[in-house]
Amino acid sequence: MSIKTGQIHGREAFIANISSRLGRKAPSSTPPERPFRGAPEFYKEIERTTDEKIELFIQNWTALTGKVLVVDEAEAKAGIAAWLKEITAELKVTHVSRWEHEGLIELGLDEALAEAGVDVVPWKEIDSTESAAASGADNSSNWVKRSELLKRTERCQLGMIWPDYAVANTSTLVLQCSPERGRSVSLLTDILFAVFRADQLVTRMGEAFSSITDGKTDGSDYASSLNLITGPSRSADIENDLTIGIHGPGKVYAVIIK
């Protein structure tokens, strides 16, 4: 059978294969109806209590193989430190990268990890003398020329962050980067450890976006990047062959402080 230039061959079989892998008997012959523009009104009107948002986040986060700890504020320091030390011991973590966030600093997790023999690398610049010593004598390699923060973070197995918002409906962490909160902390490490307060939970993604854009009139008012993290990194080709942990952490942990 001859195939002309620009002619699609095997399309029906290809689509049928994808449809069967999704558990469907046959590809749909008609496009799905979509009577709404944007989110439907009934969805926007859904209101949830804090406890309901916590339960919904846990349900969705654990469905994606993530693990969650809910701790009262009075017990947060001891409870989070104990869980973090348990995780680092189980996964043989020796180096942790941490956002320079006041919430994480106040929890005293650096001291707890030091007791367990784990080094903490805060996301902050070091002075030129330290940088030169850390880089070594060979200044010609591409490795040496790279950002010292990146080089230090790439050696870490676990990244510790404090997201701006958490979306209960999708168990999504919303992160705005800054000089003290590098996106690499949540992207380069094998394990992600996120801590946030229960009052940072929103029901819908649109609520987080509204808060982020509120009062901003110019592009320079925004963070240079906005990262949305929903469970561990998942990568799949068009035929749905799924791989975990290729483009980010393969294991994810979340702590909710009530």
N, C-alpha and C positions, 0 to 999 in steps of 0.2 A: 504494500500500500504506500503510495507516494504522499508525502506531506508537503504542502505548500508553505512558503515563507510566511510567518505570522499566524499560521493556523495552530490552534490549540489541540493537542492530541492527548487522550487519556484523562480528560478533565473529570468526566463522570465517575470513572473508577477511583480517581484520587479523592474526590469529595465523598464518595461512598465509603471509602476506607476510613477517613476521618470521622464520618458520621457513626460508623459501627464502633469505633474506639470510644466514642462518647456515649455508647449505650443506646443509640437510636436505631430503629429498624431501617429507616431510609432517610435521605436528605429531605428537608422540607421543600415543598414546591412553591410556597408563597412566603414572602418576607414577613417577619413578626409585626404585629400592629404596635404602633407607638403614638397614642393619641396625645401625649404630653410633650411640651417643650421644656427641657430641664426636669428638675425633680417635681413629681406631682404634688399637689397641695396637701393631700392627706399625709404624705410622707413628711413634709415640712412641719406639719402640725403635731407630730408625735412628740410627746414630752415624757421623759423618764426621770425617776428619782436617782440620787447618787448611787444608792445600793443597786438599783436596776442596771445602771450603766456599768458598774463594777462587774456584776454577774454576766452581762452581755459581753464585755471585753474579755473576761476569763474564758467564756464559752468559745468565742471565736479564736482567741490566741492559742488556746490549748488544742483546738481542732487543727491548727497549723503546726503542731508539735512543739509550740512554745510552752514555757513553764511560768507560773505566776505565784508571787508571794503577796498576800494582803496583810499589812501590819498597822497597828494603831500607832499614832504619832508618838505617844509616850514610850513605846517599846521599839521605835524605828531603829535607833542607833545600834542597839544590841542585836535585834532580830535580823537586820539587813547584813550586818557584819558576819554573823554566824552563817547565814545562807551563802554569802559570797565566799567565805573561806571553805565551806563545804564544796561549792562548785569548783573552785580553783584546785582543790585537792583531788577531786574526782577526775577532772579533765587535765590534770598535770600542767596547770597554768603557772608560768614563772614570771611573766611580764604583763602588766595591765596598762593600757592607755586610758587616760581620764580627761574628760572635759574640765576646763577650769571654770566650774560652775559652783556658785556659792552653796547651793543645796547639797551637792556631793561633798564639798569641803567640810561643811558643818556636821556631816554624819561621821566624820573621822575614820573613813574607810581606809585611808592610806596607812594609818597606824595599825589597824586590824590586819591588813594584808602583810605589812612588814613583819608582824608577829608570826605569820605563816610562811615567811621566807619569800614573799612575792614582791617584786619591784614594781613601783607605780611610776608611770611616765605622764606627768601632766601636759596638757596641750598648751604650752606656752614657750615663748622664745627663751633661749639661754644666751648668755653673753658671748662675745666673740672669742674670748680665751677658752671657755669650755668647749665651744663649737670646734675650734681648731684642734684641741686635744682629742676630742671625740672622733674627728675626721681622720687623724693619722697623718703620716708624712706624705703619702702619695696624693698630690692634689690634681693629678691629670685624669683620673677615672671619672666616668659619668656618675658613679655612686657618690663620690665625694662632693661633686658639684650640686647634688640634689639638696633640697631643703632638709635641714637637720631635724625638723619636726617630723617629716615624712620618714626619714631613716630610722628615727627612734620608734615611731609608731609601727613601722613594718616588722619590727622585732617582737611586737606584742601579740599575744594570742587572744586577749579579751579587751573589748572596748566598753568603757563605762560612760553613759550619757544621761542627760536629763532633758527629755523632749519638751517642746512648748505646749503641745496638746496631745491627747490620745483620743482616738475616735472609737467609740464603743461598738458601733454597727459593723465595723470592718476590722477591729483590733489593729488600727493603724497608728503608728507613732509619727508625729509631725515635727520635723526638726528644721529650724532656721540656723544656718551657720553664721559664725562671727569669728573674729581673730582668736577668741578664747574657746570657741566651740567648732573645731574643724570637722568637716564632713568625713575626713579620712578615718576618724576614730570609729565610725559606724560602718565603714566600708572595707577597710583593710584587714581587720581582725577576724578570726575564725568564730568568735563568740561575741554576742552583744548582750550587755547588761544594762537595762534601762530602769531608772527610778523616777517616779513622778507622784504628785499628790492627787487624791481622788477628785478635788475640785478642778483639776485640769482636764478631766474627762468631758467630752462632748458626745452627743448622740450621733450627729451626722458630720460628714466631711465638710459640707457647706458652712457649718458653724465655725470650724477652724479657719477656713478661708476668709470668712467675713471678719473675724477678729484680726487676722493677719493684715488684711487690706484696709481696715478701718483707719481713717485719718491720714492715709498716705495719698499724696497727689502726684508724686514724681517717682520715676524708676529708681533713682538714687536712694529713696527712702526704704527700699526693700533689701533684705539679705541677698548676698550674691548667689545663694542656692537654697532651695527648699527641698528637703528629702522626706519622702513618705515611705515608711518601713512597715510592711504588713507581714509579720512572721519571718522565717528564715529566707535567705536568697533562693529563688527558684527560677531556673532557666529551662525553656522547652523550645523545640523547633516546631514547625508548622504541623507536624504529625503527633505532637503531644508527648514526645520522649522527654521526661522530666529529670533534671539533675539538680541536686540541692547543694548550695554553698559555693557556686562558681563565681558569682559576681558580688559576693558579700558574705556575712556570717551565716554559717550553717546551723548554729544553735543560738536560740534567743531566750532571754529571761527578762521578766518585767516585775518590778516591785511597785505596788500601789500603797501609798501612805494615807491612811484615813485620819 
